[in-house]
Amino acid sequence: MNIAFIPARCGSESIPFKNIKIICGKPLIYWALLALTKSKNIDQIYVATDCDEIKDTVRDFNFDTVQIFDRSSTNASNTASTESVMLEFLDSKDFSGEDLFVLVQATTPFTSSDDFDNAINILKSNFEIDSLLSCVESKRFFWTKNGNAINYDYYNRPLRQDFDGILMENGAFYINTVENINKHKNRLSGNIHPYLMPEYSAIEADEEDDWIIIEKLMYKYVVNNKPSKIIKLFATDVDGVLTDAGMYYDNNGNELKRFNTHDGMAFKILKEKGIITAMITSEKTNIVKRRANKLQVDYLFQGVKGREKLEVLEKICIEKNMSLSEVAYIGDDINDYQALSSVGFPACPNNAITKIKNIEGIKHLSKSGGDGAVREFVDLLLKE
């Protein structure tokens, strides 16, 4: 049997709750679990955590083969070693000594199911190998603090293409038998074999700057090369989009607006999908406030004009740790120009002005404002 084990404690000094911090639209730990569940060789998967938030997040994935192991507080402290929680876990189970134990670290989210399968096959097919770890090939020149070259002769500095480089542990995963781990109290022992992974997988999500780089690389190499498929925020103008842009008054001079119930259902659909919603309008009325409250819109900004709309979107992105490329926005008039020109998913209703319709990449909708244009846009986004 092949057992996968991911330690994921609550505390993190550099990035709070980093194991469930959103990256590429999903919690960080999701990517390792997804690869493990797709592996042909992994039989059981455990997440060892002391954190209720992590437990709830993992359970929400609904991965059938994933189980939770309640690690002790002692083995979840900043000073506890990974080996300590591994041994705690193994001591609580009755695995065979010949079973393979795959230690997986969520902080390296580039590992594919093929990596797990290939590595396990290598270990099982070669009796001279006792344990295995993932590495990347580095063609950097390393020095000691005393000024001594570690991996090359600086008198004969090689060209990169002629340099064999050196292997660097990337922290993605380690494989050993249960018997060896119990005996040596270590994830690695005996004859250790390096499993080579792509150079981009060298970065671990330990610091904020790492996070930025990893997300870019994930979009390039993991998330189907299509970052634009991820939508985290749906925002809309009001007049001319959620309404028909008409100005209606009753006999007492009170202003009225006509909204479309199909558009209202669109907000409910977005909420069910976990997509954040916002209304951003240059007007300021109680009518819009009541409509936003009824639709349970996450953000309502009134009295916002021109470039201020873009600034509002940027603030939400910072607050929610997302980028403008993950924002969908629908607008119809000049006040929406900057916002529509900057987001990843711009759209306009059929009644939008010509300048808005001419924005590069904007989606032209068949319906006009107040007649279901927002619902049409939402349906298109979710279909794609």
ABEGO torsion letter per residue (X at the ends): XBBBBBBBBABBAABBGAAABBBGGBBAAAAAAAAAAABAABABBBBBBABAAAAAAAAAAGBAABBBBBBBAAAABAABBAAAAAAAAAAABBBBAABBBBBBBAABAABBAAAAAAAAAAAAABAABABBBBBBBBABBBBBAAGBBAABBAABBBBAAABAEBBBBAGABBBBBAAAAAAAGBABBEBBBBBBBBAAAABBBABAAAAAAAAAAAAAAABGGBAAABBABBBBBABGAABAGBBBBBAAGBBBBBBBAAAAAAAAAAAAAGBBBBBBBABBBAAAAAAAAAAGBABBBBGBBEAAAAAAAAAAAAAAGBBAAABBBBBABAAAAAAAAABABBBBBAABBAAAAABBGBBBBABBBGAGAAAAAAAAAAAX
